[in-house]
Amino acid sequence: MTATALKKQFDNYLPLLSSKQQELLLEMVKSFLNVDKGTKRITKKQYNKEINDAVASIEKGNGVSHKDVLKELSKW
């Protein structure tokens, strides 16, 4: 699909979205473009540490089962 065709479709669909949906879509586009320069990416080392810490926490029993989450969500 050409860029012109894509833009035309986008322009046709955008007005059909609520203001909140348009804001969310804009934030998504910005994240694709990495517009928010204030956000600092973490290093691979830090990422792996956070994953390992999360796994260790779950192994210690500090987590919520899927069943309990569904039960809690049903109260909303």
N, CA, C and O atoms as CSV, one atom per row, in Angstrom:
chain,resi,resn,atom,element,x,y,z
A,1,MET,N,N,0.848,-1.172,0.000
A,1,MET,CA,C,0.000,0.000,0.000
A,1,MET,C,C,0.897,1.240,0.000
A,1,MET,O,O,1.910,1.282,0.698
A,2,THR,N,N,0.531,2.205,-0.756
A,2,THR,CA,C,1.347,3.417,-0.864
A,2,THR,C,C,1.152,4.310,0.361
A,2,THR,O,O,0.174,4.185,1.099
A,3,ALA,N,N,2.098,5.196,0.549
A,3,ALA,CA,C,2.020,6.137,1.672
A,3,ALA,C,C,0.772,7.014,1.542
A,3,ALA,O,O,0.133,7.335,2.544
A,4,THR,N,N,0.431,7.393,0.336
A,4,THR,CA,C,-0.749,8.228,0.106
A,4,THR,C,C,-2.021,7.481,0.486
A,4,THR,O,O,-2.920,8.049,1.107
A,5,ALA,N,N,-2.093,6.209,0.112
A,5,ALA,CA,C,-3.272,5.403,0.446
A,5,ALA,C,C,-3.378,5.192,1.950
A,5,ALA,O,O,-4.471,5.231,2.515
A,6,LEU,N,N,-2.244,4.971,2.588
A,6,LEU,CA,C,-2.238,4.802,4.045
A,6,LEU,C,C,-2.714,6.066,4.743
A,6,LEU,O,O,-3.534,6.012,5.659
A,7,LYS,N,N,-2.186,7.215,4.297
A,7,LYS,CA,C,-2.587,8.494,4.905
A,7,LYS,C,C,-4.076,8.728,4.723
A,7,LYS,O,O,-4.750,9.194,5.642
A,8,LYS,N,N,-4.595,8.410,3.545
A,8,LYS,CA,C,-6.015,8.620,3.280
A,8,LYS,C,C,-6.863,7.757,4.219
A,8,LYS,O,O,-7.851,8.232,4.778
A,9,GLN,N,N,-6.478,6.498,4.389
A,9,GLN,CA,C,-7.228,5.638,5.297
A,9,GLN,C,C,-7.137,6.141,6.731
A,9,GLN,O,O,-8.132,6.169,7.456
A,10,PHE,N,N,-5.948,6.531,7.126
A,10,PHE,CA,C,-5.756,7.042,8.489
A,10,PHE,C,C,-6.628,8.274,8.713
A,10,PHE,O,O,-7.290,8.397,9.743
A,11,ASP,N,N,-6.622,9.184,7.740
A,11,ASP,CA,C,-7.423,10.401,7.851
A,11,ASP,C,C,-8.923,10.097,7.915
A,11,ASP,O,O,-9.683,10.841,8.535
A,12,ASN,N,N,-9.344,9.012,7.280
A,12,ASN,CA,C,-10.761,8.633,7.322
A,12,ASN,C,C,-11.151,8.011,8.661
A,12,ASN,O,O,-12.266,8.214,9.142
A,13,TYR,N,N,-10.239,7.258,9.258
A,13,TYR,CA,C,-10.562,6.575,10.510
A,13,TYR,C,C,-10.384,7.458,11.737
A,13,TYR,O,O,-11.126,7.307,12.707
A,14,LEU,N,N,-9.443,8.355,11.724
A,14,LEU,CA,C,-9.131,9.170,12.896
A,14,LEU,C,C,-10.347,9.889,13.485
A,14,LEU,O,O,-10.529,9.857,14.703
A,15,PRO,N,N,-11.182,10.532,12.675
A,15,PRO,CA,C,-12.341,11.228,13.254
A,15,PRO,C,C,-13.369,10.290,13.903
A,15,PRO,O,O,-14.210,10.734,14.686
A,16,LEU,N,N,-13.300,9.014,13.579
A,16,LEU,CA,C,-14.249,8.058,14.151
A,16,LEU,C,C,-13.890,7.661,15.576
A,16,LEU,O,O,-14.698,7.057,16.281
A,17,LEU,N,N,-12.686,8.000,15.993
A,17,LEU,CA,C,-12.225,7.660,17.339
A,17,LEU,C,C,-12.627,8.738,18.328
A,17,LEU,O,O,-12.751,9.911,17.975
A,18,SER,N,N,-12.829,8.325,19.567
A,18,SER,CA,C,-13.111,9.305,20.621
A,18,SER,C,C,-11.831,10.106,20.900
A,18,SER,O,O,-10.747,9.736,20.449
A,19,SER,N,N,-11.968,11.179,21.629
A,19,SER,CA,C,-10.799,12.002,21.973
A,19,SER,C,C,-9.770,11.174,22.736
A,19,SER,O,O,-8.570,11.283,22.488
A,20,LYS,N,N,-10.242,10.351,23.658
A,20,LYS,CA,C,-9.337,9.515,24.455
A,20,LYS,C,C,-8.613,8.519,23.550
A,20,LYS,O,O,-7.410,8.307,23.702
A,21,GLN,N,N,-9.330,7.913,22.616
A,21,GLN,CA,C,-8.709,6.971,21.696
A,21,GLN,C,C,-7.672,7.671,20.820
A,21,GLN,O,O,-6.613,7.112,20.535
A,22,GLN,N,N,-7.980,8.891,20.396
A,22,GLN,CA,C,-7.031,9.660,19.587
A,22,GLN,C,C,-5.768,9.958,20.392
A,22,GLN,O,O,-4.659,9.867,19.866
A,23,GLU,N,N,-5.935,10.316,21.680
A,23,GLU,CA,C,-4.782,10.576,22.542
A,23,GLU,C,C,-3.928,9.321,22.693
A,23,GLU,O,O,-2.702,9.384,22.611
A,24,LEU,N,N,-4.581,8.180,22.913
A,24,LEU,CA,C,-3.855,6.925,23.053
A,24,LEU,C,C,-3.105,6.571,21.774
A,24,LEU,O,O,-1.963,6.114,21.820
A,25,LEU,N,N,-3.748,6.782,20.646
A,25,LEU,CA,C,-3.109,6.510,19.363
A,25,LEU,C,C,-1.897,7.418,19.160
A,25,LEU,O,O,-0.859,6.967,18.675
A,26,LEU,N,N,-2.020,8.680,19.525
A,26,LEU,CA,C,-0.903,9.605,19.416
A,26,LEU,C,C,0.260,9.154,20.293
A,26,LEU,O,O,1.413,9.195,19.862
A,27,GLU,N,N,-0.031,8.727,21.512
A,27,GLU,CA,C,1.030,8.230,22.396
A,27,GLU,C,C,1.698,6.993,21.807
A,27,GLU,O,O,2.909,6.817,21.940
A,28,MET,N,N,0.918,6.141,21.158
A,28,MET,CA,C,1.479,4.947,20.542
A,28,MET,C,C,2.406,5.332,19.388
A,28,MET,O,O,3.497,4.779,19.251
A,29,VAL,N,N,1.970,6.272,18.571
A,29,VAL,CA,C,2.804,6.726,17.449
A,29,VAL,C,C,4.097,7.339,17.975
A,29,VAL,O,O,5.176,7.075,17.443
A,30,LYS,N,N,3.987,8.153,19.017
A,30,LYS,CA,C,5.178,8.761,19.609
A,30,LYS,C,C,6.135,7.694,20.127
A,30,LYS,O,O,7.351,7.818,19.984
A,31,SER,N,N,5.581,6.650,20.728
A,31,SER,CA,C,6.455,5.594,21.252
A,31,SER,C,C,7.158,4.869,20.110
A,31,SER,O,O,8.308,4.455,20.261
A,32,PHE,N,N,6.487,4.708,18.966
A,32,PHE,CA,C,7.132,4.100,17.805
A,32,PHE,C,C,8.305,4.949,17.329
A,32,PHE,O,O,9.329,4.425,16.891
A,33,LEU,N,N,8.144,6.241,17.419
A,33,LEU,CA,C,9.171,7.168,16.942
A,33,LEU,C,C,10.174,7.530,18.021
A,33,LEU,O,O,11.149,8.237,17.765
A,34,ASN,N,N,9.931,7.041,19.231
A,34,ASN,CA,C,10.789,7.350,20.372
A,34,ASN,C,C,10.931,8.858,20.542
A,34,ASN,O,O,12.030,9.379,20.733
A,35,VAL,N,N,9.790,9.547,20.469
A,35,VAL,CA,C,9.762,11.006,20.569
A,35,VAL,C,C,10.117,11.472,21.967
A,35,VAL,O,O,10.742,12.520,22.135
A,36,ASP,N,N,9.725,10.705,22.971
A,36,ASP,CA,C,9.946,11.104,24.353
A,36,ASP,C,C,11.418,10.896,24.712
A,36,ASP,O,O,11.815,9.815,25.147
A,37,LYS,N,N,12.210,11.932,24.527
A,37,LYS,CA,C,13.645,11.844,24.786
A,37,LYS,C,C,13.955,11.832,26.285
A,37,LYS,O,O,15.083,11.545,26.684
A,38,GLY,N,N,12.948,12.146,27.118
A,38,GLY,CA,C,13.155,12.148,28.554
A,38,GLY,C,C,13.215,10.741,29.142
A,38,GLY,O,O,13.644,10.550,30.280
A,39,THR,N,N,12.786,9.775,28.365
A,39,THR,CA,C,12.802,8.396,28.840
A,39,THR,C,C,14.154,7.774,28.536
A,39,THR,O,O,14.591,7.723,27.386
A,40,LYS,N,N,14.799,7.308,29.583
A,40,LYS,CA,C,16.111,6.691,29.403
A,40,LYS,C,C,15.937,5.185,29.389
A,40,LYS,O,O,15.330,4.614,30.294
A,41,ARG,N,N,16.464,4.551,28.374
A,41,ARG,CA,C,16.394,3.107,28.281
A,41,ARG,C,C,17.360,2.484,29.270
A,41,ARG,O,O,18.439,3.020,29.525
A,42,ILE,N,N,16.965,1.344,29.828
A,42,ILE,CA,C,17.856,0.664,30.761
A,42,ILE,C,C,18.813,-0.225,29.974
A,42,ILE,O,O,18.573,-0.563,28.815
A,43,THR,N,N,19.883,-0.584,30.627
A,43,THR,CA,C,20.877,-1.433,29.981
A,43,THR,C,C,20.386,-2.881,29.979
A,43,THR,O,O,19.465,-3.244,30.711
A,44,LYS,N,N,21.017,-3.688,29.148
A,44,LYS,CA,C,20.689,-5.111,29.100
A,44,LYS,C,C,20.976,-5.754,30.459
A,44,LYS,O,O,20.234,-6.626,30.911
A,45,LYS,N,N,22.042,-5.320,31.092
A,45,LYS,CA,C,22.403,-5.838,32.414
A,45,LYS,C,C,21.299,-5.525,33.425
A,45,LYS,O,O,20.893,-6.399,34.191
A,46,GLN,N,N,20.811,-4.281,33.429
A,46,GLN,CA,C,19.748,-3.875,34.346
A,46,GLN,C,C,18.456,-4.639,34.038
A,46,GLN,O,O,17.756,-5.080,34.950
A,47,TYR,N,N,18.151,-4.790,32.759
A,47,TYR,CA,C,16.954,-5.528,32.338
A,47,TYR,C,C,17.010,-6.962,32.879
A,47,TYR,O,O,16.047,-7.440,33.480
A,48,ASN,N,N,18.125,-7.635,32.666
A,48,ASN,CA,C,18.279,-9.009,33.132
A,48,ASN,C,C,18.202,-9.095,34.660
A,48,ASN,O,O,17.647,-10.052,35.200
A,49,LYS,N,N,18.760,-8.094,35.357
A,49,LYS,CA,C,18.683,-8.069,36.822
A,49,LYS,C,C,17.228,-7.973,37.271
A,49,LYS,O,O,16.815,-8.675,38.195
A,50,GLU,N,N,16.453,-7.108,36.624
A,50,GLU,CA,C,15.051,-6.946,36.997
A,50,GLU,C,C,14.265,-8.231,36.735
A,50,GLU,O,O,13.400,-8.603,37.528
A,51,ILE,N,N,14.563,-8.902,35.638
A,51,ILE,CA,C,13.907,-10.181,35.343
A,51,ILE,C,C,14.265,-11.210,36.418
A,51,ILE,O,O,13.390,-11.889,36.954
A,52,ASN,N,N,15.547,-11.316,36.723
A,52,ASN,CA,C,15.992,-12.282,37.738
A,52,ASN,C,C,15.389,-11.981,39.105
A,52,ASN,O,O,14.997,-12.897,39.828
A,53,ASP,N,N,15.314,-10.698,39.460
A,53,ASP,CA,C,14.705,-10.310,40.734
A,53,ASP,C,C,13.223,-10.697,40.773
A,53,ASP,O,O,12.725,-11.167,41.796
A,54,ALA,N,N,12.528,-10.496,39.653
A,54,ALA,CA,C,11.103,-10.840,39.581
A,54,ALA,C,C,10.907,-12.349,39.712
A,54,ALA,O,O,10.012,-12.803,40.425
A,55,VAL,N,N,11.736,-13.112,39.032
A,55,VAL,CA,C,11.642,-14.573,39.110
A,55,VAL,C,C,11.912,-15.036,40.542
A,55,VAL,O,O,11.196,-15.892,41.062
A,56,ALA,N,N,12.927,-14.482,41.173
A,56,ALA,CA,C,13.249,-14.851,42.552
A,56,ALA,C,C,12.087,-14.511,43.485
A,56,ALA,O,O,11.774,-15.283,44.392
A,57,SER,N,N,11.456,-13.375,43.271
A,57,SER,CA,C,10.324,-12.964,44.098
A,57,SER,C,C,9.162,-13.943,43.945
A,57,SER,O,O,8.520,-14.312,44.929
A,58,ILE,N,N,8.900,-14.352,42.731
A,58,ILE,CA,C,7.818,-15.308,42.488
A,58,ILE,C,C,8.145,-16.651,43.126
A,58,ILE,O,O,7.275,-17.291,43.717
A,59,GLU,N,N,9.396,-17.076,43.007
A,59,GLU,CA,C,9.803,-18.350,43.599
A,59,GLU,C,C,9.688,-18.334,45.120
A,59,GLU,O,O,9.519,-19.387,45.735
A,60,LYS,N,N,9.777,-17.160,45.733
A,60,LYS,CA,C,9.614,-17.021,47.187
A,60,LYS,C,C,8.137,-16.981,47.581
A,60,LYS,O,O,7.800,-16.910,48.764
A,61,GLY,N,N,7.275,-17.026,46.588
A,61,GLY,CA,C,5.837,-17.002,46.876
A,61,GLY,C,C,5.220,-15.623,46.854
A,61,GLY,O,O,4.055,-15.464,47.220
A,62,ASN,N,N,5.971,-14.624,46.433
A,62,ASN,CA,C,5.462,-13.255,46.364
A,62,ASN,C,C,4.816,-13.011,45.004
A,62,ASN,O,O,5.356,-12.297,44.159
A,63,GLY,N,N,3.680,-13.605,44.820
A,63,GLY,CA,C,2.968,-13.443,43.559
A,63,GLY,C,C,1.495,-13.713,43.774
A,63,GLY,O,O,1.071,-14.084,44.869
A,64,VAL,N,N,0.733,-13.528,42.738
A,64,VAL,CA,C,-0.699,-13.762,42.794
A,64,VAL,C,C,-1.032,-14.762,41.695
A,64,VAL,O,O,-0.603,-14.598,40.553
A,65,SER,N,N,-1.783,-15.779,42.028
A,65,SER,CA,C,-2.137,-16.787,41.032
A,65,SER,C,C,-3.114,-16.211,40.014
A,65,SER,O,O,-3.812,-15.233,40.280
A,66,HIS,N,N,-3.145,-16.826,38.871
A,66,HIS,CA,C,-4.060,-16.408,37.812
A,66,HIS,C,C,-5.502,-16.493,38.310
A,66,HIS,O,O,-6.319,-15.612,38.040
A,67,LYS,N,N,-5.797,-17.561,39.038
A,67,LYS,CA,C,-7.141,-17.764,39.587
A,67,LYS,C,C,-7.523,-16.613,40.515
A,67,LYS,O,O,-8.641,-16.103,40.447
A,68,ASP,N,N,-6.592,-16.202,41.385
A,68,ASP,CA,C,-6.869,-15.102,42.310
A,68,ASP,C,C,-7.028,-13.770,41.586
A,68,ASP,O,O,-7.845,-12.938,41.982
A,69,VAL,N,N,-6.259,-13.568,40.540
A,69,VAL,CA,C,-6.387,-12.335,39.748
A,69,VAL,C,C,-7.762,-12.275,39.104
A,69,VAL,O,O,-8.424,-11.237,39.134
A,70,LEU,N,N,-8.192,-13.395,38.518
A,70,LEU,CA,C,-9.510,-13.424,37.889
A,70,LEU,C,C,-10.621,-13.172,38.922
A,70,LEU,O,O,-11.602,-12.486,38.637
A,71,LYS,N,N,-10.452,-13.730,40.102
A,71,LYS,CA,C,-11.430,-13.531,41.171
A,71,LYS,C,C,-11.492,-12.044,41.548
A,71,LYS,O,O,-12.577,-11.490,41.729
A,72,GLU,N,N,-10.334,-11.413,41.662
A,72,GLU,CA,C,-10.273,-9.995,42.006
A,72,GLU,C,C,-10.874,-9.139,40.888
A,72,GLU,O,O,-11.601,-8.181,41.152
A,73,LEU,N,N,-10.565,-9.493,39.647
A,73,LEU,CA,C,-11.111,-8.727,38.510
A,73,LEU,C,C,-12.623,-8.827,38.435
A,73,LEU,O,O,-13.285,-7.876,38.020
A,74,SER,N,N,-13.175,-9.954,38.826
A,74,SER,CA,C,-14.631,-10.129,38.760
A,74,SER,C,C,-15.355,-9.172,39.711
A,74,SER,O,O,-16.550,-8.926,39.544
A,75,LYS,N,N,-14.650,-8.634,40.699
A,75,LYS,CA,C,-15.233,-7.696,41.657
A,75,LYS,C,C,-15.328,-6.273,41.087
A,75,LYS,O,O,-16.042,-5.430,41.631
A,76,TRP,N,N,-14.620,-6.016,40.014
A,76,TRP,CA,C,-14.605,-4.657,39.453
A,76,TRP,C,C,-15.906,-4.403,38.816
A,76,TRP,O,O,-16.126,-3.319,38.274
